[in-house]
Amino acid sequence: MAVLSAKLQMPYMGYPGVTTFGSVLLVPTELTLSGDHCVDYITLGSYTNLGNGCSILPGSHLASETMIGNLTRVSRETKSNDGDVFIGVPARVMPFKMPLRSTTTTTTTDEMKIIPIWHTCFTHVISKSLLLTIYSLTGVIGMLIIHTILICITYRYRSYIRYPIAQQIISRLRQDHQQFICPFLGNTQGLINLFRALGAHIGEGVIIPDFSCLTDYHLITIENNVRLNMHANIQCHSFEQRVLQLDFVTIKSSCILMSGSFVMAGCKLMGNNRLYPFTLVMKNDILLPNTQWKGLPARRALIIIRFDNENWQESKELIVYRLIAHSYFEELEYELNQHESIHKNDLAQSALQFAINEMKKVAEEAETVYNK
């Protein structure tokens, strides 16, 4: 087991066989409602996988070979068993499990490669020397152009670069490019052109706020008039039991990805889709056109009908139905009936009835597809 102790001045962290991805938060401290500052242990079982952006709160205990999905929040209330998969806020166990290492017939490489300190220092010196040479021999404009061309060429021909030292030097050059140049390109056509040069297929009228929003550029297709908000992310790769998997992602016209939304490999947004903040679109999901989605994992979101009536002093927004699944229908109808103002207006009453009828139709269709 790997234990993180927050009681030490310098917490001890050991992760035998644990795989963590970007922006993982290990939080051993918390503030209570009474203002007390509390600390607690975080225990990670061996061969645990922590997905992008997940949060591990104080008192969390994860059993061996547990997988935590992207953007998932784990707390002391989360009860885990070997091989469990958790997704959501708060974390919910999925009806499927990861195959345990003791039951799998295939062998995977678990040993982590240890990079010598001299190797790291050498690649750091070489990359910085190359960067300073480019910057000193050319002007500002030439510096930007040459550095960008170098990054594009090395990315497109990365499969031919097999020497580890060369790979590390190129990786550091990319980090420098992303740190010093890309921030000035955010929300501009220059960033779109850079992604196109890296191999992405991007249409017209697309707005991307930051270079980190896209990965695996050659696998991404974005059509016209697509908007990405800050920290929205399209990812075309996954590591399944430490095996790299790649797949295409297609975002069709007029889609909006709001802040923190996450689209995984193999997904297709069929057009005019909206992803609400911190929505996780699971691998190989296909989102029907003209739909809105929210949650972890993504579910059909609230549909709001706006109407104005002379008897009302101002326009009201009423939530008329939630398009999620058949099991949510009774809860939804109860919520709608709590709005007393609905019954005071004929227009609202008819809109409510129409929405409930539509909800029943969609729920029946969803149940039919599920049973098949």
C-alpha positions as a printed NumPy array, in Angstrom:
array([[  0.   ,   0.   ,   0.   ],
       [  1.089,   3.569,  -0.629],
       [  0.429,   5.988,   2.215],
       [  0.524,   9.769,   2.222],
       [  0.789,  11.172,   5.736],
       [ -0.071,  14.821,   6.235],
       [  1.084,  14.776,   9.863],
       [  4.726,  14.982,   8.862],
       [  6.295,  18.283,   8.01 ],
       [  7.412,  16.75 ,   4.714],
       [  4.745,  14.154,   3.823],
       [  6.068,  10.776,   2.765],
       [  4.688,   9.665,  -0.569],
       [  5.308,   6.246,  -2.056],
       [  3.493,   4.899,  -5.081],
       [  4.475,   1.294,  -5.899],
       [  2.909,   0.596,  -9.292],
       [  0.54 ,   3.585,  -9.066],
       [ -0.132,   5.508, -12.29 ],
       [ -1.131,   9.175, -12.092],
       [ -2.018,  11.532, -14.927],
       [ -2.188,  15.306, -15.272],
       [ -3.624,  17.717, -12.688],
       [ -4.224,  15.091,  -9.984],
       [ -4.941,  16.682,  -6.581],
       [ -3.897,  14.847,  -3.41 ],
       [ -5.432,  16.91 ,  -0.599],
       [ -4.558,  15.638,   2.913],
       [ -5.933,  18.743,   4.696],
       [ -9.387,  20.27 ,   5.028],
       [-11.203,  23.099,   6.8  ],
       [-14.372,  22.205,   8.674],
       [-17.461,  24.396,   8.911],
       [-16.428,  25.318,  12.454],
       [-13.091,  26.656,  11.197],
       [-10.92 ,  23.764,  12.376],
       [ -7.985,  22.68 ,  10.235],
       [ -7.839,  18.886,  10.002],
       [ -5.384,  16.491,   8.419],
       [ -5.828,  12.839,   7.575],
       [ -4.105,  10.016,   5.762],
       [ -4.545,   9.231,   2.079],
       [ -3.976,   5.563,   1.285],
       [ -3.435,   4.371,  -2.271],
       [ -3.477,   0.676,  -3.049],
       [ -0.873,  -0.833,  -5.338],
       [ -1.449,  -0.453,  -9.081],
       [ -4.058,   2.271,  -8.617],
       [ -4.797,   4.522, -11.605],
       [ -5.645,   8.204, -11.027],
       [ -7.193,   9.963, -14.029],
       [ -6.784,  13.541, -15.227],
       [ -8.076,  16.202, -12.855],
       [ -9.306,  13.823, -10.137],
       [ -9.284,  14.933,  -6.483],
       [ -8.347,  12.661,  -3.574],
       [ -9.623,  14.202,  -0.327],
       [ -8.475,  13.544,   3.279],
       [ -9.228,  10.117,   4.695],
       [ -9.53 ,   8.454,   1.294],
       [ -8.646,   4.778,   1.117],
       [ -8.337,   3.112,  -2.277],
       [ -7.99 ,  -0.632,  -2.626],
       [ -5.499,  -2.247,  -4.963],
       [ -5.988,  -1.976,  -8.727],
       [ -8.644,   0.725,  -8.363],
       [ -9.218,   3.1  , -11.265],
       [-10.33 ,   6.701, -10.662],
       [-11.832,   8.4  , -13.707],
       [-11.168,  11.896, -14.993],
       [-12.526,  14.783, -12.877],
       [-13.687,  12.339, -10.171],
       [-13.74 ,  13.308,  -6.481],
       [-12.848,  10.661,  -3.9  ],
       [-13.442,  11.188,  -0.173],
       [-13.417,   9.15 ,   3.037],
       [-17.008,   8.114,   2.312],
       [-15.885,   6.301,  -0.836],
       [-15.74 ,   2.551,  -0.21 ],
       [-13.578,   0.658,  -2.677],
       [-12.771,  -2.956,  -3.44 ],
       [-10.067,  -4.446,  -5.61 ],
       [-10.606,  -3.635,  -9.276],
       [-13.362,  -1.041,  -8.764],
       [-13.812,   1.802, -11.253],
       [-15.048,   5.161,  -9.897],
       [-16.467,   8.07 , -11.881],
       [-18.365,  11.187, -10.828],
       [-18.679,  13.842,  -8.134],
       [-18.918,  12.341,  -5.591],
       [-17.247,   9.151,  -6.81 ],
       [-19.686,   6.409,  -7.803],
       [-18.662,   2.83 ,  -8.428],
       [-19.341,   1.594, -11.954],
       [-21.077,  -1.742, -12.68 ],
       [-17.915,  -3.042, -14.355],
       [-14.484,  -3.787, -12.924],
       [-10.922,  -3.673, -14.149],
       [ -9.475,  -7.139, -14.853],
       [ -7.264,  -8.049, -11.921],
       [ -3.593,  -8.671, -12.535],
       [ -3.846, -12.119, -10.989],
       [ -6.532, -13.165, -13.503],
       [ -5.063, -11.707, -16.703],
       [ -3.114, -13.928, -19.058],
       [ -1.244, -11.119, -20.797],
       [  1.841,  -9.616, -19.231],
       [  2.511,  -5.918, -19.043],
       [  5.657,  -3.989, -18.232],
       [  5.365,  -2.614, -14.717],
       [  8.943,  -1.619, -14.05 ],
       [  9.415,   2.132, -14.141],
       [ 12.447,   3.336, -16.039],
       [ 14.868,   5.264, -13.84 ],
       [ 16.506,   8.164, -15.67 ],
       [ 20.011,   8.992, -14.375],
       [ 20.598,  12.525, -13.126],
       [ 23.385,  13.09 , -15.645],
       [ 20.988,  12.159, -18.438],
       [ 18.473,  14.765, -17.305],
       [ 21.125,  17.459, -16.875],
       [ 22.647,  16.711, -20.268],
       [ 19.355,  16.973, -22.16 ],
       [ 18.472,  20.136, -20.244],
       [ 21.778,  21.821, -21.156],
       [ 21.57 ,  20.775, -24.811],
       [ 17.968,  21.94 , -25.228],
       [ 18.622,  25.296, -23.571],
       [ 21.816,  25.802, -25.564],
       [ 19.972,  25.098, -28.799],
       [ 17.201,  27.459, -27.769],
       [ 19.608,  30.273, -26.862],
       [ 21.437,  29.785, -30.159],
       [ 18.231,  30.197, -32.122],
       [ 17.249,  33.244, -30.085],
       [ 20.648,  34.961, -30.355],
       [ 21.297,  34.405, -34.077],
       [ 17.904,  35.649, -35.254],
       [ 15.628,  38.546, -34.455],
       [ 12.419,  38.287, -32.514],
       [ 10.303,  37.434, -35.551],
       [ 12.844,  34.955, -36.88 ],
       [ 13.138,  33.387, -33.441],
       [  9.403,  32.717, -33.249],
       [  9.219,  31.338, -36.776],
       [ 12.237,  29.022, -36.505],
       [ 11.205,  27.657, -33.108],
       [  7.656,  27.005, -34.35 ],
       [  8.858,  25.33 , -37.561],
       [ 11.189,  23.124, -35.533],
       [  8.335,  22.039, -33.259],
       [  6.017,  21.253, -36.194],
       [  8.661,  19.235, -38.058],
       [  9.683,  17.18 , -35.033],
       [  6.025,  16.431, -34.193],
       [  5.118,  15.289, -37.699],
       [  8.193,  13.032, -37.922],
       [  8.246,  11.958, -34.285],
       [  7.889,   8.268, -35.194],
       [ 11.335,   8.355, -36.823],
       [ 13.031,   9.721, -33.689],
       [ 13.988,   6.686, -31.635],
       [ 16.917,   7.834, -29.502],
       [ 15.805,   8.61 , -25.907],
       [ 18.163,  11.574, -25.575],
       [ 16.847,  13.15 , -28.781],
       [ 13.266,  12.567, -27.623],
       [ 13.936,  14.323, -24.321],
       [ 15.619,  17.286, -26.019],
       [ 12.669,  17.702, -28.381],
       [ 10.242,  17.365, -25.469],
       [ 11.976,  20.207, -23.625],
       [ 11.923,  22.367, -26.757],
       [  8.162,  21.78 , -26.97 ],
       [  7.74 ,  22.765, -23.338],
       [  9.687,  25.977, -23.933],
       [  7.588,  26.73 , -27.013],
       [  4.373,  26.138, -25.08 ],
       [  5.579,  28.302, -22.195],
       [  7.095,  31.271, -24.042],
       [  5.243,  31.509, -27.369],
       [  1.846,  29.788, -27.147],
       [  0.384,  32.106, -24.437],
       [  0.531,  34.965, -26.956],
       [ -1.428,  32.908, -29.519],
       [ -4.429,  32.035, -27.333],
       [ -7.851,  32.953, -28.785],
       [ -6.209,  34.042, -32.04 ],
       [ -6.087,  32.694, -35.574],
       [ -2.379,  32.084, -35.051],
       [ -3.126,  29.252, -32.627],
       [ -5.541,  27.686, -35.132],
       [ -2.881,  27.834, -37.847],
       [ -0.362,  26.261, -35.481],
       [ -2.7  ,  23.338, -34.784],
       [ -3.244,  22.912, -38.524],
       [  0.508,  22.848, -39.057],
       [  0.738,  20.131, -36.397],
       [ -1.771,  18.01 , -38.332],
       [ -5.188,  18.894, -36.868],
       [ -8.146,  19.3  , -39.24 ],
       [ -9.84 ,  22.53 , -38.141],
       [-12.563,  24.436, -40.002],
       [-13.432,  28.114, -40.1  ],
       [-14.678,  30.255, -37.235],
       [-13.151,  28.054, -34.527],
       [-12.016,  29.604, -31.234],
       [ -9.514,  27.776, -29.016],
       [ -8.283,  29.663, -25.918],
       [ -5.122,  27.754, -25.081],
       [ -2.572,  25.409, -26.609],
       [ -3.191,  22.812, -23.883],
       [ -6.82 ,  22.333, -24.978],
       [ -5.81 ,  19.829, -27.676],
       [ -3.552,  16.791, -27.652],
       [ -2.706,  14.278, -30.387],
       [ -3.348,  16.902, -33.035],
       [ -3.228,  14.554, -36.044],
       [ -6.251,  12.633, -34.699],
       [ -8.539,  15.653, -34.184],
       [-11.178,  16.923, -36.619],
       [-13.017,  20.134, -35.71 ],
       [-15.557,  21.576, -38.129],
       [-16.797,  25.163, -38.489],
       [-17.951,  27.518, -35.715],
       [-16.811,  25.461, -32.735],
       [-16.034,  27.194, -29.418],
       [-13.783,  25.895, -26.66 ],
       [-13.695,  27.681, -23.321],
       [-10.688,  27.803, -21.007],
       [ -9.572,  24.409, -19.646],
       [-11.8  ,  22.486, -22.061],
       [ -9.826,  19.502, -23.262],
       [ -9.937,  17.125, -26.229],
       [ -7.799,  14.053, -25.689],
       [ -7.271,  11.349, -28.308],
       [ -5.283,   8.903, -26.209],
       [ -5.804,   6.744, -23.163],
       [ -3.616,   4.457, -21.069],
       [ -5.49 ,   1.231, -20.394],
       [ -3.513,  -0.904, -17.973],
       [ -0.438,   1.12 , -18.992],
       [ -0.994,   0.402, -22.688],
       [ -1.292,   3.465, -24.937],
       [ -4.509,   3.541, -26.992],
       [ -5.162,   6.12 , -29.734],
       [ -8.404,   6.992, -31.497],
       [ -9.908,   9.806, -33.559],
       [-12.133,  12.564, -32.144],
       [-14.617,  14.431, -34.334],
       [-16.28 ,  17.693, -33.305],
       [-18.85 ,  18.778, -35.887],
       [-20.186,  22.267, -36.552],
       [-21.541,  24.703, -33.957],
       [-20.475,  22.81 , -30.834],
       [-19.58 ,  24.561, -27.573],
       [-17.255,  23.018, -24.994],
       [-17.5  ,  24.991, -21.766],
       [-14.825,  25.341, -19.075],
       [-13.429,  22.107, -17.708],
       [-15.303,  19.838, -20.124],
       [-13.366,  16.767, -21.194],
       [-13.763,  14.791, -24.436],
       [-12.016,  11.428, -24.528],
       [-10.697,   9.335, -27.398],
       [-13.106,   7.935, -29.976],
       [-15.892,  10.457, -29.281],
       [-18.049,  12.125, -31.909],
       [-20.074,  15.281, -31.329],
       [-22.552,  15.266, -34.208],
       [-23.214,  19.004, -34.311],
       [-24.767,  21.852, -32.326],
       [-23.85 ,  20.208, -29.016],
       [-23.177,  22.048, -25.773],
       [-21.059,  20.571, -22.997],
       [-21.612,  22.247, -19.638],
       [-18.65 ,  22.923, -17.312],
       [-16.793,  19.835, -16.052],
       [-18.656,  17.43 , -18.293],
       [-16.878,  14.166, -19.046],
       [-17.652,  12.566, -22.413],
       [-16.569,   8.956, -22.091],
       [-14.507,   7.042, -24.607],
       [-16.325,   6.207, -27.885],
       [-19.463,   8.168, -26.923],
       [-21.544,   9.625, -29.766],
       [-23.561,  12.743, -28.892],
       [-26.669,  13.237, -31.008],
       [-27.042,  16.594, -32.806],
       [-28.84 ,  19.533, -31.178],
       [-28.36 ,  18.244, -27.63 ],
       [-26.871,  19.551, -24.388],
       [-24.871,  17.456, -21.941],
       [-23.601,  17.691, -18.38 ],
       [-22.231,  15.538, -15.582],
       [-19.662,  12.802, -14.986],
       [-20.183,  10.814, -17.14 ],
       [-22.076,  13.022, -19.589],
       [-25.875,  12.826, -19.594],
       [-28.504,  14.756, -21.492],
       [-28.88 ,  18.076, -19.699],
       [-31.675,  20.38 , -18.648],
       [-33.719,  21.8  , -21.482],
       [-35.096,  25.219, -20.627],
       [-38.122,  26.764, -22.325],
       [-38.408,  30.543, -22.193],
       [-41.783,  32.184, -22.591],
       [-43.247,  35.618, -22.041],
       [-46.828,  36.417, -21.162],
       [-48.588,  39.724, -20.734],
       [-49.875,  38.647, -17.318],
       [-46.324,  38.361, -16.04 ],
       [-44.229,  41.388, -15.246],
       [-41.07 ,  39.789, -16.609],
       [-39.946,  36.698, -18.491],
       [-39.558,  33.556, -16.413],
       [-37.286,  30.645, -17.031],
       [-38.858,  27.337, -16.033],
       [-37.116,  24.028, -16.052],
       [-39.677,  21.894, -17.864],
       [-37.937,  18.566, -18.108],
       [-34.676,  16.764, -17.559],
       [-33.707,  14.343, -20.274],
       [-31.603,  11.778, -18.481],
       [-33.111,   8.284, -18.232],
       [-36.292,   6.46 , -17.388],
       [-35.415,   6.101, -13.71 ],
       [-35.313,   9.89 , -13.287],
       [-38.811,  10.541, -14.595],
       [-40.748,  10.326, -11.311],
       [-38.225,  12.551,  -9.554],
       [-38.438,  15.023, -12.43 ],
       [-42.228,  15.193, -12.413],
       [-42.151,  15.799,  -8.654],
       [-39.672,  18.66 ,  -9.088],
       [-41.79 ,  20.301, -11.762],
       [-44.922,  20.132,  -9.651],
       [-43.142,  22.033,  -6.877],
       [-43.195,  25.202,  -8.987],
       [-46.492,  26.751,  -7.899],
       [-46.116,  29.521, -10.461],
       [-46.543,  26.964, -13.227],
       [-50.153,  26.327, -12.272],
       [-50.957,  30.047, -12.36 ],
       [-50.421,  30.366, -16.082],
       [-52.102,  28.481, -18.922],
       [-49.124,  28.86 , -21.209],
       [-46.804,  27.408, -18.62 ],
       [-49.239,  24.576, -17.929],
       [-49.393,  23.595, -21.588],
       [-45.604,  23.808, -21.892],
       [-45.259,  21.558, -18.842],
       [-47.651,  18.973, -20.252],
       [-45.9  ,  18.998, -23.608],
       [-42.542,  18.522, -21.915],
       [-43.779,  15.609, -19.808],
       [-45.222,  13.877, -22.87 ],
       [-41.965,  14.315, -24.743],
       [-40.062,  13.016, -21.744],
       [-42.201,   9.87 , -21.676],
       [-41.548,   9.211, -25.361],
       [-37.806,   9.602, -25.028],
       [-37.719,   7.513, -21.852],
       [-39.558,   4.692, -23.62 ],
       [-37.144,   4.861, -26.549],
       [-34.15 ,   4.852, -24.213],
       [-35.516,   1.842, -22.331],
       [-36.092,  -0.028, -25.602],
       [-32.537,   0.608, -26.762],
       [-31.172,  -0.382, -23.354],
       [-33.1  ,  -3.669, -23.341],
       [-31.733,  -4.535, -26.775]])
